[in-house]
């Protein structure tokens, strides 16, 4: 099995094994090879996870398949199936999951895992890590992570800072550690980018944080907010009502921001998001937090009665004690309005760095669609795991703040653009 020199540590027991760095460093190549060798030696239950996996094509299934086919000694034992890989002699089983798309119960069912490999770990949310880490509790179990750092606030990077040599192997690897790199076409690409775009080069090839912010909707504003210490500790202030603003989903994520209005400043003190959950779940979350609530702001589709629904989402939540009236429904707005208002809100508000960590992580990773033909970013945001929290924040929270200020006869901030019509239903009934 062809492995780079730094892969030797993967065969020694440690709770955490983390390889991070830029392109060409054989991070995933080494992880795949080491796991296959270990799985051919003894029975293992291996979980290959990433934050979002909409299809098996987004997993490391193909990488593992290619490594098996390239090594005759492995090909004789491994059976590559469409959704999993097994070993006919040792009984090793390798499965592939999207962490965000799993219910808490499904993730907890992985407690028998021997090794969990998190690929593209820079996208993994704090919530996913909080559920996954204590779940992987079999004696001698290990958590592996491979990634290229994106932002310093990424949960996996923050977790890495808490680890030490006693329980982890942490390696920064790059093309310099790849003994076969010079024999690949990647060297010409590396030299071209180093000359043409030195800032991008530092992230893509050297494994530094991404300082470009090109294509990312809110990333530069989040960085400025961190530097200005408006993303810090923002405690709940008793006696001041907590309002919520939602982006609704059923077959995807529902996001909820919790905020207080102190004067004219919004202070976001909490955030919650879950996937594939029914309304009672979110009502329980609301009731389970120690807040005195004001208004619960729902998007336009929260007031709609759709086929198969006896009551609207607003009416259902109200029946569950999450009181919301028709005046708490915010309008649909177009993407450009959401982007503008979201940026302005980040520049003015405060956010709790711990309780809002997953929301901030989503805002950081909210990006524009890249046009492969034109080789440039467009002006329309991409709909993925980061868009739910970002829509609730940019499209709906500014309207909620405006409505609250209007109810006090306080003039709305000039920075908040008026809601404009646009955007279709994308939520609970979609």
Secondary structure by P-SEA (a helix, b strand, c coil): cccccccccccccccbbbbbbccccaaaaaaaaaaaaaaaacccbbbbbccccccccccaaaaaaaaaaacccccccccccccbbbbcccbbbbbbbccccccaaaaaacccccbbbbcccccccaaaaaaccccccccccbbbbbbcccccccaaaaaaaaccccccccccccccccccccccaaaaaaaaaaaccaaaaaccccccccccccccccaaaaaaaaaacccccccccccbbbbbbbbccccbbbbbbbbbbccccccccbbbbbccccaaaaaaaaaaccccccbbbbccccccccccccccaaaaaaaaccccccccbbbbbcaaaaaaaaaaaaacbbbccccaaaaaaaaaaccccccccccccccccccccaaaaaaaccccaaaaaaaaaaaaccccccccccbbbbbccccccc
